[in-house]
Amino acid sequence: MKKLILLAVVMIMSISSYAQDKNAKASIEVDGVCLMCKERIEKASIKTKGVKSAVWNVKTHELSLIYDERKTDLNTIQEGIAAVGHDTKEIVATDEAYASVHPCCKYREEAVQDDHKN
């Protein structure tokens, strides 16, 4: 009887630990220059089904993600970001998507980058 109870406890613990491993953490580099870019990048990420958290750092350009691997992947998240006009290392936004960002967010232009350095 003790062995049966011990076996049941071990099985429950292994099932619950397996269920908790669904979330993945990742960081990707996303081009942008300002707080409007931050809002746009984070919103595009969160709209992707399965993304639980998205925080973009304006200075480092690093997007920190927590997402459910069963529902999405990094490529899908990056496609959503590119669709709103921001480049990642793997996926470049189309010219049409890039043209849709606010003029102060034109991160590909050196003059805009220089304006945001301060």
C-alpha positions in Angstrom: 0.0 0.0 0.0 2.8 2.4 0.8 4.4 1.7 -2.5 1.2 2.5 -4.3 0.8 5.8 -2.5 4.5 6.7 -3.2 4.0 5.8 -6.9 0.9 8.0 -7.1 2.7 10.9 -5.5 5.7 10.6 -7.8 3.4 10.5 -10.9 1.4 13.6 -9.8 4.7 15.5 -9.2 6.1 14.5 -12.6 2.8 15.5 -14.4 2.6 18.9 -12.6 6.3 19.7 -13.4 5.8 18.7 -17.0 2.8 21.1 -17.3 4.8 24.0 -16.0 7.5 23.7 -18.7 5.2 25.2 -21.4 6.5 28.7 -21.1 9.8 29.7 -22.8 11.9 32.8 -22.3 13.8 34.5 -25.1 15.4 37.8 -26.0 15.6 39.2 -29.5 17.0 42.4 -31.0 14.4 44.7 -32.5 15.2 48.0 -34.2 13.5 51.1 -32.9 14.4 54.5 -31.4 11.8 55.8 -29.0 8.9 55.2 -26.6 6.4 55.1 -29.5 8.5 52.3 -31.0 8.5 50.5 -27.6 4.7 50.7 -27.4 4.3 49.4 -31.0 6.8 46.6 -30.6 5.3 45.4 -27.3 1.8 45.6 -28.6 2.6 43.6 -31.7 4.3 41.0 -29.6 1.5 40.7 -27.1 -1.1 40.4 -29.9 0.6 37.2 -31.0 -1.3 34.2 -29.5 0.7 32.6 -26.8 2.9 35.6 -25.9 2.5 36.3 -22.2 5.0 39.1 -21.7 6.9 41.4 -24.0 9.2 44.2 -22.7 11.4 46.1 -25.2 14.4 48.2 -23.9 14.8 51.5 -25.8 18.6 51.7 -25.1 19.6 48.1 -25.8 16.9 47.3 -28.4 16.4 44.0 -26.6 12.9 42.5 -26.5 12.4 40.1 -23.6 9.7 37.6 -24.1 7.8 34.9 -22.2 5.6 32.8 -24.5 3.9 29.5 -24.7 5.9 27.2 -27.0 2.8 25.2 -27.7 1.0 28.2 -29.2 3.7 30.2 -31.0 7.4 30.4 -31.8 10.0 33.2 -32.2 9.5 33.3 -36.0 5.8 34.0 -35.7 6.4 36.7 -33.1 9.1 38.4 -35.3 6.7 38.3 -38.3 4.1 40.3 -36.2 6.8 42.8 -35.2 7.9 43.2 -38.9 4.2 43.7 -39.9 4.1 46.9 -37.8 7.3 48.2 -39.3 10.2 47.1 -37.1 13.2 45.0 -38.2 14.6 42.0 -36.3 17.9 40.3 -37.1 16.0 37.5 -38.9 13.0 39.3 -40.4 13.1 42.7 -42.1 9.9 44.8 -42.3 8.6 45.5 -45.8 9.1 49.0 -47.1 5.3 49.5 -46.9 5.2 48.5 -43.2 8.2 50.7 -42.4 6.6 53.6 -44.2 3.6 53.3 -41.8 5.6 54.2 -38.7 5.6 57.7 -37.3 8.3 60.0 -38.9 10.2 60.2 -35.5 10.4 56.4 -35.5 12.3 56.1 -38.8 15.1 54.1 -37.2 16.8 53.3 -40.5 17.6 57.0 -41.0 20.8 58.2 -39.4 19.4 61.7 -38.7 16.6 60.1 -36.7 19.0 57.9 -34.8 21.1 60.9 -34.0 18.1 62.8 -32.7 17.3 60.1 -30.2 20.8 59.6 -28.8 20.3 62.2 -26.1 
